[in-house]
Amino acid sequence: MSSIAQQLMHNRLFSQVYERLWRPTFTRLFSLGGSGTADFDKALTAYLSRPGERLILDVACGPGNYTRKLADGLRGDGRCIGIDFSPSMLTQAARTNATGRASYIRADAHATPFADNTFDTVTCLAALYLIPDPLPVIDELVRVTRPGGEVVIFTSVATELTTLPGVRPLTEMSGYRIFGKHEIVDRLHTAGADHVEQTITGQGQYVLAVKPG
């Protein structure tokens, strides 16, 4: 049976309001009403959208907000491909975030339709906590990253607040997963990444890793 989160992601109306209302509110909640997470997110997006000729994969791209921003900085033959499993999210992405350097494909994050060592940068931003069986997705992120390329993840993390009694059963029922502090970092190392850097801000974590060259 699909979780509440999965059902929402396939809902046409939800896909239309996701970027304008839901995601900004959710990001604010990560910092308990503050701006720490949003500030880090802004800086990271600026870094990822820096000018250059790169091939980028945006996994679980939703309506394509990140995909479009990352594509806007590309030059030459640079391109950003967004993949998502939700047809309604992809329809919204094509409608609101279409650009010459961005493409959208329906695909399962557990088995992306790309060869090993393909992309300069692979991102999974504000999505991993909603994907069923998410840890194998991390293996896939590393697999399709070229040697010397980077993997970038933003997701949840266990904190004093999220480990309070009653919080975890509620989040699990909704389909939202809270990752242990070392869970993402350890899985990246196991998948073969190194130079793994983790930044915890509020109730979220940003993890950047490099695939050895």
N, C-alpha and C positions, 0 to 999 in steps of 0.2 A: 504494500500500500504506500502511495506517495505521501511524503511529509507535507505539512502546511507550506513550508518554504518552496518545495518542488512544485506544488500546485500553483502557487503564486507566480513562479517564474514562467509558467506556461500560459498564464492568463493574459489575454490581449490588453485589457484595461490597465493591469498592473505594469505591464511593459511600457505603457505610455507615460505613466506618472513616476516611474522608477527613478530616473535621473533628476527630474525637477523637484520631487518632494521626498520620496523615500530615502534615497541614498544620502542626500545632504543631512537629513535628520539622523540617519543611522550613524554617519561619520561623527556627528556631534556627540551622539550617545557614547561612542568609543572613548571620548575624553570627558565623559560625565558633564557635558554642557560646555566644556572649554574648547579651545581651538588647537590644542597640541597635535592631535591626529591630523586635522585638516591642514595645519601648517606644514607638517612633515610630508603629507601627501602632495601638497603643492610643489614643494622643493623637489621631491622625487620625480613628479611628472615633468618638471622643467628639465631635469637631468636626462630622463628617458627620451624626451622630445628634442634634444639638442640636434643641431644641424649635422647631417652626415648621410652617407650612403650605406644603409644597413637593411637587413632583412629581419623583421620583428614578428613574433607570434604572440598574440594576446589571447590567452586561454580563458574560456568562460567569460567572453567579452560582454555579455548582456546586450544592451542597446547601443554599444559601440562608443561610449563617451571617451574612455581611455584610448581606444583604437584610433579614433579620429585625432586626438591630441598627439599621439605618438607619430602618426603618419604625417602630420603637418610639418614636422621638423625634418623630414627626410629629403634627400637630394638625389640626383642622378637616377640610378635604377633602384633606389631604396623603396621598400614596400612594407606595409604592416597588414598582416592577416589576422582577423578576429574570428575565433571559432566559438560556437555555443551549441548546446543541445536543444535549446528552446526555439521553436519556429517563430513564436510571437516576438521574442527578443530580437531575433535576426531581422524580422520584418521591420521592427522599429529602428534597428541600426541602419538598415538600407534607406529608410525614410528620412532619418534625421542626422545621420553621421556619415553619409556617403561622400567620398572624395576620391580623386584620381589615384591616390597612393594607398588607399585602404580597400580591402576585400573582406567579405564575410562569407563563412562556410559553416554549414551545419555538421558538427562532428562531436564524437564522444571524447571527453578529455582523457579518458583512460586508454584510448587507442587512437591517437591523432593520425591522420592520413599523410604523414610526412616521413621522409627518410631520416636516418640517424645523421647528426651533425649538420643540420640544415640552417639554423637561424643564429644570427649574431646576438639577439636578445630574445628571451622568452619570459613573458610576464603572466602572472595569475593574481589579479588584484581585486580584493573585496569579493571573493567568490569561493575560495577553497572550503570555507566553513559551511557551505550549502551543498557541496557535492557529496553524494553517497560514496562511501569507501574512498576517502580522499587521498590517503597516503600513496597508493600506487600512481596517482596523478603526478606526484612529485618526481617519481622515477621517469615518467614520460616527459616532463619538462626538461630534465637533464638529458635524456636520450636525444631529443631533437635539437639541442643546443650544440653549436659547433665548438671545437676545442678553442679555448680562449674567450668564448662567449659568456654572457651573464644570464643568470636566472634571478628573477625578482618576484617576491611573493609578499602580499599583504593579507593577513588573516587574523583570526582571534588568538588570544592567549589566556591561559589561566592566571587569575590574579586573586588577591584576597577577597575581592567582591564576588567574582564568579565562582569561587569555591564555597560560598556561604551555603548552608543547608537549604535545599529546595531549588536552588538555581539550576544546577545541572539537569535534574529530571525535567524541568520546564523547558530548557533549551533543547534537550534531546527530543522531546515530544514535538517541538516545532520544526525540527530538522536542522537546527543550528548547532554546529559542533564547536566546542571550546577545546583548543589544542593545549597540551601540556607545554611548559616553558621550553623544554628541550626537544619536543617531538618533531618539529619541522626541521630544526638544525640537524638533528641526528639522522633524519631520513635523507636529507641532502648529502650528508657525508657518505652514507651507505650507498647512495645512488652514484657516487663518484665525483661530486662537486668538492671544491676546496675554497679557501679564502671566504668562508661563510661569515657574514656579519649580521647580527641581529640587533634591531632597535625596538624596544618596547615602549609604546606611548599609550597611556590610558589602558584600555582593555584590548588593544591590538598590538600586532608585531609586524615590522617590516624586516624581511630577510633578503639579503643580497648575497649571491654566490657566484663563483666562477668555475667553469668546467676546465679542467687542466688541459693545457695545450700539448 
